Amino acid sequence: MVLASKYLSNRNNVDIHENPLINSMESFFADQDASNSILSTNLNDFSNWARLSSSWPLLYGTSCCFIEFASLIGSRFDFDRYGLVPRSSPRQADLVITAGTITMKMAPSLVRLYEQMPEPKYVIAMGACTITGGMFSTDSYSTVRGVDKSIPVDVYLPGCPPKPEAVIDAIIKLRKRVAQETYRDQNNSRTKNRYFSLNHRLSFVSNIHTGEYDQQISSQSSESLLDLPLERERIPRNKKIDGISLLDIEESISRTSN
């Protein structure tokens, strides 16, 4: 650190012809010609600047995506450098990262947690299961096909699951959005409908395993067996089998009847 001679006492002998360093303290002192130093800004920029490095995410995880989000807390990725402080209470958080599948029973609880968060608040949809339902979007009766049907989403983060680097990239994009916000945008977001009214168009399908198909197969097989020609062997009446013929059997029957 190099100080200019005019800011030192006269007892110190400093060569003013020395080449000062680039990052010297001289550049930080106000010019004596300027009577006052003025910092020009507005309330929007100052508020956005304060919120850029103070996003407190809510610990919310319902599936395997939360494992990738939890790895950000470690020293390898260290998301504290962005000012992220994980909170367990929604009243102390202004960001929720929905990491995992949202079920029909969990959706009302998620909406309640979102309503308990103070304004302004933001949502990052993390993972394919959160955005569209993922692998459960076709045959599952209990999975919500997109978290944006329950709460508004600011940033969509696809992946199954997304990497921790992708989560950091989504947070950077959210910071850019926060930096461009105005109070008018925040007021519009409060007055408008915060939730989507699109419901799931689910229809009841008749049971596939009714047994009718099996009955049709069994009836067709029985009819086909009856249609087969049965070849009967004609045995002569006088032919004896084990010393007995058909004539002997008929004579014995006629005697007993008489």
NUFI-198919 format. One record per residue (C-alpha): residue in three letters; x negated, y, z negated. Coordinates in steps of 0.001 Angstrom, whole numbers, plus 500000, padded with zeros to 6 digits. Each point is the difference from the previous one (the first is absolute). Last residue first. Example, Ala and Ser with C-alpha at 12.3 -4.5 7.8 and 13.67 -1.06 7.14 Angstrom:
+-----+--------+--------+--------+
!  aa !      x !      y !      z !
+-----+--------+--------+--------+
! SER ! 486330 ! 498940 ! 492860 !
! ALA ! 501370 ! 496560 ! 499340 !
+-----+--------+--------+--------+
//
This chain:
+-----+--------+--------+--------+
!  aa !      x !      y !      z !
+-----+--------+--------+--------+
! ASN ! 587419 ! 388873 ! 517892 !
! SER ! 497735 ! 503022 ! 499527 !
! THR ! 497182 ! 497855 ! 498668 !
! ARG ! 500196 ! 497706 ! 503005 !
! SER ! 500015 ! 502907 ! 502499 !
! ILE ! 496889 ! 501547 ! 498408 !
! SER ! 498122 ! 496690 ! 500104 !
! GLU ! 500894 ! 499529 ! 503662 !
! GLU ! 498806 ! 503536 ! 500872 !
! ILE ! 496666 ! 499460 ! 498235 !
! ASP ! 499422 ! 496677 ! 501764 !
! LEU ! 500763 ! 501580 ! 503362 !
! LEU ! 497508 ! 502818 ! 499313 !
! SER ! 497207 ! 497464 ! 499538 !
! ILE ! 498194 ! 498710 ! 496912 !
! GLY ! 496855 ! 497811 ! 499908 !
! ASP ! 497613 ! 502910 ! 499286 !
! ILE ! 501415 ! 501792 ! 503040 !
! LYS ! 502196 ! 497802 ! 502153 !
! LYS ! 501080 ! 501094 ! 503420 !
! ASN ! 503600 ! 498972 ! 500712 !
! ARG ! 501362 ! 503496 ! 499858 !
! PRO ! 497320 ! 501444 ! 502302 !
! ILE ! 498247 ! 503150 ! 498589 !
! ARG ! 500340 ! 503258 ! 501888 !
! GLU ! 497312 ! 502457 ! 498907 !
! ARG ! 501365 ! 503482 ! 499563 !
! GLU ! 498198 ! 502879 ! 501637 !
! LEU ! 501049 ! 503253 ! 498339 !
! PRO ! 500216 ! 502900 ! 502418 !
! LEU ! 498837 ! 503303 ! 498353 !
! ASP ! 502821 ! 502503 ! 499692 !
! LEU ! 500313 ! 499377 ! 496280 !
! LEU ! 496379 ! 500988 ! 499422 !
! SER ! 500422 ! 503222 ! 501947 !
! GLU ! 503043 ! 500857 ! 497952 !
! SER ! 498074 ! 499447 ! 496757 !
! SER ! 497114 ! 502184 ! 501191 !
! GLN ! 502340 ! 502794 ! 501022 !
! SER ! 501762 ! 499891 ! 496638 !
! SER ! 496674 ! 500096 ! 498101 !
! ILE ! 498684 ! 502893 ! 502083 !
! GLN ! 503186 ! 501985 ! 499560 !
! GLN ! 499958 ! 499369 ! 496249 !
! ASP ! 496395 ! 501193 ! 499765 !
! TYR ! 500875 ! 503201 ! 501847 !
! GLU ! 502936 ! 500622 ! 497721 !
! GLY ! 497849 ! 499626 ! 496873 !
! THR ! 500280 ! 503664 ! 499013 !
! HIS ! 496264 ! 500697 ! 499982 !
! ILE ! 500046 ! 503348 ! 501830 !
! ASN ! 502026 ! 501888 ! 497441 !
! SER ! 501864 ! 502896 ! 501484 !
! VAL ! 498169 ! 503281 ! 500250 !
! PHE ! 500861 ! 502926 ! 497777 !
! SER ! 499042 ! 503331 ! 501491 !
! LEU ! 497346 ! 502427 ! 498785 !
! ARG ! 499844 ! 503494 ! 501368 !
! HIS ! 497762 ! 501470 ! 497334 !
! ASN ! 500995 ! 503523 ! 499143 !
! LEU ! 498766 ! 503230 ! 501514 !
! SER ! 500715 ! 502871 ! 497622 !
! PHE ! 496405 ! 501187 ! 499740 !
! TYR ! 499050 ! 501777 ! 496841 !
! ARG ! 498803 ! 503494 ! 499235 !
! ASN ! 503020 ! 501779 ! 501368 !
! LYS ! 498939 ! 503575 ! 500528 !
! THR ! 499716 ! 502587 ! 497254 !
! ARG ! 496711 ! 498866 ! 498487 !
! SER ! 498146 ! 499498 ! 503283 !
! ASN ! 501107 ! 503405 ! 501198 !
! ASN ! 498659 ! 501607 ! 496827 !
! GLN ! 496639 ! 498288 ! 500452 !
! ASP ! 499731 ! 501098 ! 503615 !
! ARG ! 500803 ! 503592 ! 499045 !
! TYR ! 497387 ! 499881 ! 497272 !
! THR ! 497392 ! 499288 ! 502611 !
! GLU ! 498129 ! 496851 ! 500955 !
! GLN ! 496870 ! 499907 ! 502148 !
! ALA ! 497585 ! 498795 ! 497292 !
! VAL ! 502460 ! 497300 ! 498924 !
! ARG ! 499996 ! 498532 ! 503502 !
! LYS ! 496225 ! 499919 ! 500109 !
! ARG ! 499953 ! 498320 ! 496584 !
! LEU ! 502424 ! 497365 ! 501289 !
! LYS ! 497660 ! 499227 ! 502874 !
! ILE ! 497130 ! 499607 ! 497517 !
! ILE ! 502144 ! 497681 ! 497855 !
! ALA ! 500763 ! 497866 ! 503058 !
! ASP ! 496274 ! 499779 ! 500785 !
! ILE ! 499293 ! 498904 ! 496420 !
! VAL ! 502632 ! 497278 ! 500336 !
! ALA ! 498415 ! 498886 ! 503270 !
! GLU ! 496607 ! 499719 ! 498297 !
! PRO ! 501613 ! 497793 ! 497348 !
! LYS ! 501050 ! 497602 ! 502762 !
! PRO ! 503618 ! 499639 ! 501003 !
! PRO ! 501719 ! 496674 ! 499193 !
! CYS ! 501523 ! 498964 ! 502295 !
! GLY ! 499662 ! 503370 ! 501685 !
! PRO ! 501944 ! 503162 ! 500655 !
! LEU ! 499645 ! 503225 ! 497949 !
! TYR ! 502958 ! 502328 ! 500540 !
! VAL ! 499659 ! 503492 ! 498515 !
! ASP ! 502784 ! 502300 ! 498723 !
! VAL ! 502732 ! 497485 ! 499188 !
! PRO ! 503483 ! 500935 ! 498801 !
! ILE ! 501631 ! 497591 ! 497502 !
! SER ! 502463 ! 497113 ! 500384 !
! LYS ! 500256 ! 499229 ! 503730 !
! ASP ! 496433 ! 501244 ! 500329 !
! VAL ! 498897 ! 496889 ! 498079 !
! GLY ! 500438 ! 497914 ! 503121 !
! ARG ! 502022 ! 496875 ! 500689 !
! VAL ! 500934 ! 499369 ! 496350 !
! THR ! 499511 ! 496337 ! 499113 !
! SER ! 502611 ! 497777 ! 498297 !
! TYR ! 501682 ! 498143 ! 502883 !
! SER ! 496751 ! 499024 ! 501697 !
! ASP ! 500185 ! 498466 ! 503473 !
! THR ! 498619 ! 502724 ! 502241 !
! SER ! 498235 ! 502783 ! 498076 !
! PHE ! 498197 ! 497754 ! 497495 !
! MET ! 496769 ! 499785 ! 501993 !
! GLY ! 499713 ! 503755 ! 499912 !
! GLY ! 502929 ! 501823 ! 498404 !
! THR ! 499619 ! 502996 ! 502291 !
! ILE ! 497888 ! 502576 ! 498114 !
! THR ! 499570 ! 498351 ! 496595 !
! CYS ! 499304 ! 496522 ! 501334 !
! ALA ! 497596 ! 501429 ! 502582 !
! GLY ! 497791 ! 501615 ! 497387 !
! MET ! 499832 ! 503263 ! 498070 !
! ALA ! 502809 ! 502563 ! 500210 !
! ILE ! 498519 ! 503224 ! 498597 !
! VAL ! 502462 ! 502214 ! 498122 !
! TYR ! 499687 ! 503615 ! 498876 !
! LYS ! 501249 ! 502190 ! 497179 !
! PRO ! 500410 ! 503740 ! 499574 !
! GLU ! 501929 ! 499826 ! 497736 !
! PRO ! 500013 ! 497907 ! 496840 !
! MET ! 500333 ! 496191 ! 500062 !
! GLN ! 503099 ! 498627 ! 498258 !
! GLU ! 501907 ! 499789 ! 503288 !
! TYR ! 497311 ! 497764 ! 501488 !
! LEU ! 500124 ! 497634 ! 497035 !
! ARG ! 503773 ! 499736 ! 500365 !
! VAL ! 499711 ! 499331 ! 503723 !
! LEU ! 497465 ! 497245 ! 499292 !
! SER ! 502305 ! 498449 ! 497395 !
! PRO ! 502873 ! 499999 ! 502497 !
! ALA ! 497741 ! 498318 ! 502629 !
! MET ! 498726 ! 497216 ! 497716 !
! LYS ! 503148 ! 497867 ! 500142 !
! MET ! 500223 ! 500181 ! 503787 !
! THR ! 496319 ! 499202 ! 500356 !
! ILE ! 497122 ! 502306 ! 500882 !
! THR ! 496861 ! 498135 ! 501073 !
! GLY ! 496645 ! 501407 ! 499013 !
! ALA ! 498023 ! 503147 ! 499349 !
! THR ! 502362 ! 502964 ! 499800 !
! ILE ! 497474 ! 502769 ! 499409 !
! VAL ! 501668 ! 502589 ! 497770 !
! LEU ! 498691 ! 503527 ! 499673 !
! ASP ! 500932 ! 502819 ! 497601 !
! ALA ! 499447 ! 498158 ! 496743 !
! GLN ! 500472 ! 501030 ! 496353 !
! ARG ! 503758 ! 499467 ! 499845 !
! PRO ! 499570 ! 496708 ! 501875 !
! SER ! 498060 ! 498535 ! 497048 !
! SER ! 497165 ! 497527 ! 500531 !
! ARG ! 497577 ! 502483 ! 501514 !
! PRO ! 497046 ! 499509 ! 502299 !
! VAL ! 497737 ! 503080 ! 500237 !
! LEU ! 499093 ! 500968 ! 503536 !
! GLY ! 497736 ! 503049 ! 500149 !
! TYR ! 498491 ! 499062 ! 503338 !
! ARG ! 496716 ! 498970 ! 498355 !
! ASP ! 502059 ! 497853 ! 497641 !
! PHE ! 500592 ! 497677 ! 502968 !
! ASP ! 496865 ! 498106 ! 499073 !
! PHE ! 499468 ! 497658 ! 502988 !
! ARG ! 497332 ! 497717 ! 498547 !
! SER ! 500395 ! 501196 ! 496415 !
! GLY ! 503396 ! 498432 ! 499486 !
! ILE ! 503369 ! 501754 ! 500100 !
! LEU ! 500246 ! 499492 ! 503740 !
! SER ! 500110 ! 496230 ! 499432 !
! ALA ! 503443 ! 500449 ! 498454 !
! PHE ! 501403 ! 501136 ! 503349 !
! GLU ! 498739 ! 496867 ! 501717 !
! ILE ! 501531 ! 497848 ! 497264 !
! PHE ! 503227 ! 502035 ! 500284 !
! CYS ! 500431 ! 498750 ! 503547 !
! CYS ! 500548 ! 496461 ! 498641 !
! SER ! 503508 ! 500747 ! 498734 !
! THR ! 502156 ! 502183 ! 497759 !
! GLY ! 497700 ! 502884 ! 499162 !
! TYR ! 500707 ! 503402 ! 498474 !
! LEU ! 497389 ! 501814 ! 497936 !
! LEU ! 501131 ! 503580 ! 500612 !
! PRO ! 497523 ! 502204 ! 501788 !
! TRP ! 498686 ! 503254 ! 498514 !
! SER ! 498952 ! 502429 ! 502699 !
! SER ! 497823 ! 502695 ! 498462 !
! SER ! 497416 ! 500890 ! 502625 !
! LEU ! 502308 ! 501417 ! 502648 !
! ARG ! 502477 ! 501359 ! 497455 !
! ALA ! 497838 ! 502977 ! 498979 !
! TRP ! 499244 ! 500930 ! 503604 !
! ASN ! 503698 ! 499760 ! 500845 !
! SER ! 500884 ! 502379 ! 497173 !
! PHE ! 497293 ! 502492 ! 501005 !
! ASP ! 500975 ! 499826 ! 503651 !
! ASN ! 503669 ! 500572 ! 499224 !
! LEU ! 499347 ! 502803 ! 497506 !
! ASN ! 497970 ! 502075 ! 502384 !
! THR ! 496302 ! 500704 ! 500467 !
! SER ! 497522 ! 502887 ! 500147 !
! LEU ! 497290 ! 500046 ! 497364 !
! ILE ! 498843 ! 503563 ! 499443 !
! SER ! 496634 ! 501028 ! 498561 !
! ASN ! 499869 ! 503578 ! 498677 !
! SER ! 497544 ! 502906 ! 500255 !
! ALA ! 498234 ! 498743 ! 503079 !
! ASP ! 496664 ! 501800 ! 500454 !
! GLN ! 498444 ! 497901 ! 497274 !
! ASP ! 500549 ! 496881 ! 502040 !
! ALA ! 501212 ! 497144 ! 497899 !
! PHE ! 497497 ! 497392 ! 498945 !
! PHE ! 500442 ! 496536 ! 501494 !
! SER ! 497691 ! 500532 ! 502969 !
! GLU ! 497109 ! 500794 ! 497708 !
! MET ! 500306 ! 496657 ! 498248 !
! SER ! 498018 ! 498341 ! 502740 !
! ASN ! 501236 ! 497249 ! 502253 !
! ILE ! 497805 ! 500885 ! 502976 !
! LEU ! 496923 ! 500554 ! 497896 !
! PRO ! 498416 ! 503401 ! 499848 !
! ASN ! 496898 ! 500833 ! 502043 !
! GLU ! 497786 ! 501907 ! 497660 !
! HIS ! 499557 ! 503719 ! 500710 !
! ILE ! 501659 ! 501000 ! 496748 !
! ASP ! 497075 ! 498615 ! 498023 !
! VAL ! 501203 ! 499684 ! 496445 !
! ASN ! 498276 ! 501588 ! 497054 !
! ASN ! 502129 ! 499597 ! 496935 !
! ARG ! 499902 ! 502909 ! 497550 !
! ASN ! 502312 ! 502075 ! 502169 !
! SER ! 502958 ! 497820 ! 499140 !
! LEU ! 501621 ! 497840 ! 502643 !
! TYR ! 503005 ! 500689 ! 502237 !
! LYS ! 498037 ! 502209 ! 502410 !
! SER ! 497373 ! 497280 ! 500382 !
! ALA ! 502286 ! 497543 ! 501750 !
! LEU ! 500428 ! 496607 ! 498384 !
! VAL ! 498779 ! 496730 ! 501503 !
! MET ! 501374 ! 496618 ! 498995 !
+-----+--------+--------+--------+
//
